[in-house]
Amino acid sequence: MGAYSQEEMYTATQMVRNFSAIVSEVSEGKRKRAIIVKNNRFEAVLLNMQEYERMQEAVEILERIYAKTKRA
């Protein structure tokens, strides 16, 4: 598990109460992500679309590399 700053962690209650503001901060790039904590456990991560698409592209590249090495 990576390191997360206190600034990017939100309880589920904080997320409900401040949803619009948090989504705006993430989508505008003011925050890289929002980590949602429920009952003292990491439950979800909110990313902006650009970051999500970047990660999806990386996964696809890794899957192709894995498929090639598996055939070899």
Secondary structure, 3 states (H helix, E strand, C coil): CCCCCHHHEEEHHHHHHCHHHHHHHHHCCCCCEEEEEECCEEEEEEECHHHHHHHHHHHHHHHHHHHHHHHC
